[in-house]
Amino acid sequence: MINALLRDISSEEDISIVLPLLLSCEELNAINARALIYKELLLAEISQREIAKKHNISIATITRGSNNLKSMSDKEKKLLQTLLIRK
């Protein structure tokens, strides 16, 4: 159901309206933090401790993100790179 809903959203403005209706503030913050962690880890420019300090995120949260990233398939990692690192 959520896949169909998100697929039907046609604008960034609509996404900004719908996501807060579906997710609490804490959930949105957690998703944003996870995306930020994945981006920093995929860039591999700074250490996990530096990521934690730079973005005020606990090292435990970054470690969980790192472990999730390690368990992803190459296809999943490539998709994240495409979506998060827009070069």
N, C-alpha and C positions, 0 to 999 in steps of 0.2 A: 504494500500500500504506500509506504513512504517513498519507494523508488518512483512509482507512477506520479505521485504528488510533486516530487522534486523535478522530475523530467518535464512536467507540464508548466513549470515556472519559466517565464520567458524573459524576465528582466532582473537585474541586480536589485532594483528597488523592491520588487515583489519578494525576492529572497529575504531582504532585510525586514520585510513585514511578517512573512510566514514563520521564519525560524524562531523568533521570540514567542510566537503563539504556541509553538510545539515544544519548546525547550525552556527550562528555567534559566535564570541569569547564571547560576552556578554551572549548569550544563553547557551553556554557550561558552563560558570562560574556560571550562575544561577542554572543550573541542578546540577552541582557539589556541590554548596552550599546547595541546597535542600536535596540532598542525605546525606550530612554531618550532617545537622540539624536533619533529621529523625534518623540517626544512634545515635547521641548524646541523642536525646529524648528517643529513645527505650532503650538505656543503662541505662538511668535515674540515672546517677552517679553524675551529676552536674546540677545546676539550669540553667534556660534559660538565666539569666543575665551572668552567668559564661561562657555559650556557646558563647554568643555574644562577650564577652571580649576575650576569648581564640582564637576564629576564626575570629575576626574582622568582624562580621556580625551584621547588625542592629537588635535590639530587635524586631522591627516591622516584619522583615522577619522571625525571629524565631517564633514569635507569630502566623503568618500566617501558618507556617509549623506545629506548634502545633495544631492549629485549624483543619487543613487538616487531621492530624493524628487522632484526636478525631472523625472525621466523617467517618473514614475508618471502613470497616467490619473487624471482627477478622481474616478472611482469608487473606485480604489484608495486615493487620499488620504482620501476620505470614510470609507471603511472603517477606515483607521488612526485617524482622528480619533475615530470612534465607539468603537473598542476601547481606545485609549490615553488619551483625554481624557474621562473619565467625569464629566460635569457634569450 
